[in-house]
Amino acid sequence: MSSAASLLQGQASHSATAYPVRLSPEVLKRRVGQRRHMLAVQGVSYSLITSVLLVYCYAGTVPIIIPSAYFLSGIGLLSIFVVLSEAHFNDRFEDHYLTIFQVAGHVVIQLGFLLAAPGIGFVFLSVVFLIFGFGALRMTSRQAIITWTLTMIGLAPIFLFTSTPIGLPITTQTERVAAMLSFVLTIGQCAFVGLYGSTMRKMLYDRSFELKAAYKRIEELAELDELTGSSNRRSIMRMLEEEIDRAARGGSPCSIALIDLDWFKRINDAYGHPTGDEVLRTFSITTFANIRSVDRFGRYGGEEFLLVLPGMDAGQAMRALDRLRVIIAELDWSAFSPGMKVTMSAGVAMLNPNESSDTFLARADSALYAAKAQGRNRITRA
């Protein structure tokens, strides 16, 4: 039963191999707290088993030396692990609970007292079963094989080479009470194993759900421009390639627009970079609000943006971009600074058969250059 507590709190990892990673003070502090709790529960477990042994002592089944020695042996073993834990010796290992060593130590105690008091041997054998019942929740296959082999080596001589009967004394009423208490404690811990296993499964499910959400968020952040919240260049280029492939397979039109905010450097110089950042964010938000859900929009670089318009021919794209140009020009930019005006220029290109993304973008860029050369605040078609 004392071993049960050890295995309940288990190990964060599963083997006692060297663990070279330097841990933060917060992690070390949390580990020490976990080990203290685990060792305290083990102390309570030894106390409970000792109480059963004291009932047998009261019944005259065993001498007082048995419960006394059992309790002192358990507390002595726990003291060793307490010292190791407080000295942070455990943190040198991946399995910072040193589970396999704790299991081995507890099994040795049970087998030793099985030989010392075979008349109530069922008590100690029950604890051995509990050790492996609880250990199954945490131990790796390798650890389970090692501990099972060592326990088999310890049990075989007791059963094969000794003739001392291993008893379950229930002759007197006191002995029956002691037997009942032993079984009640054993069954209670078995029930606790089930509850703990259920809690572990729920915790693992919650952690898995949280990790999936975190990974999804990381993937989203990796594809977003930090300033504007639109897709970054790598992401929007990937989307462009996808839309080119889709248009080639389905034979549907696809257009793009390279958009540039007019005289943006002057805005930064006149009103400051923080205001320029707000202009970029406002432009992105406004664009998102005025495009279709199937359209793809991202920051191409600096104040340049790429808008991918699947299913649109050049004429439709021109009308959509001119509508967006008017909306941008009519926004109340003076809210950022009195007298501020912001306009945009764009170059539109429609995908040609078997055209690469580089050529496609180059034609849109040439159209954007032409829009700037013609005075800006206009949309030009490649």
HUPEVEN-V286952 format. One record per pair of residues at least 24 apart in sequence whose ideal C-beta (glycine too) atoms are under 6 Angstrom apart, sorted by the first residue. I is the first residue (numbers start at 0). J is the second residue. D is the distance in Angstrom with one decimal. If there is no record, write none. Layout:
BEGIN
i = [I	I]
j = [J	J]
d = [D	D]
END
This chain:
BEGIN
i = [0	0	0	0	0	1	1	1	1	1	2	2	3	3	3	4	4	4	5	5	6	6	6	7	7	8	9	10	10	10	10	12	12	13	14	14	15	15	15	15	16	18	18	30	34	38	38	41	42	45	45	47	51	51	51	54	55	55	58	58	58	60	60	61	65	69	72	76	99	102	102	102	106	110	117	117	118	120	121	122	125	129	132	133	136	224	226	227	227	227	227	229	229	229	229	230	232	234	235	235	238	238	239	239	240	242	242	243	246	251	252	253	253	254	254	254	254	254	255	255	255	256	256	256	256	257	257	257	257	257	258	258	258	259	259	259	260	260	261	261	261	261	263	270	274	277	278	289	289	312	313	313	316	317	317	317	320	320	320	321	324	342	344	344	344	344	345	346	346	347	348]
j = [44	48	126	129	188	41	44	45	73	105	105	130	129	133	188	40	41	44	41	101	133	134	137	133	195	37	137	94	96	98	137	93	94	139	93	94	92	94	97	99	93	92	93	95	84	77	81	77	77	70	73	184	177	180	181	177	119	177	171	173	174	168	174	116	116	112	108	104	142	130	134	146	150	153	163	165	166	165	167	181	185	188	192	192	196	298	276	279	280	283	298	283	296	297	298	297	299	297	297	305	295	307	307	356	356	307	309	356	350	310	312	309	350	308	311	313	316	349	307	348	363	306	320	345	347	305	346	363	364	367	304	343	345	303	344	367	302	343	342	344	375	376	302	336	335	335	341	323	326	349	349	380	347	347	378	380	345	347	378	378	378	376	370	371	375	377	378	370	379	380	381]
d = [4.5	5.2	5.1	5.7	6.0	4.9	4.1	4.6	5.3	5.7	3.5	3.9	4.7	4.3	5.2	3.8	4.2	4.8	5.6	4.4	3.6	4.5	5.7	5.6	5.8	3.4	3.4	4.2	4.3	4.7	5.9	4.2	5.3	4.0	5.7	5.5	5.0	4.6	6.0	5.8	5.3	5.2	4.1	5.5	4.4	5.4	5.7	5.6	5.8	6.0	3.6	5.7	5.6	5.0	5.0	3.9	5.5	4.9	5.5	3.7	4.9	5.4	5.9	5.1	5.0	5.7	5.3	5.0	5.0	6.0	5.9	5.1	5.3	4.7	4.5	5.1	4.5	3.5	4.5	5.2	4.8	5.6	5.7	5.9	5.9	4.3	5.9	5.3	5.5	3.9	5.5	4.8	5.5	5.1	5.2	3.2	5.9	6.0	2.8	5.1	4.3	6.0	5.4	5.5	5.7	5.3	4.9	5.9	5.7	5.5	4.4	5.2	4.4	4.5	4.7	5.9	3.7	4.7	5.4	5.8	5.3	4.5	5.1	4.6	4.9	5.9	5.0	4.5	5.6	4.6	4.5	5.6	4.5	5.1	5.3	5.9	4.3	5.5	4.6	5.7	4.3	6.0	3.9	4.8	5.4	5.8	5.8	5.6	5.9	5.8	4.0	5.7	4.9	5.5	5.8	5.7	4.9	5.8	4.6	5.0	5.9	4.0	4.1	5.6	4.9	5.9	4.9	5.8	5.4	5.0	3.9]
END
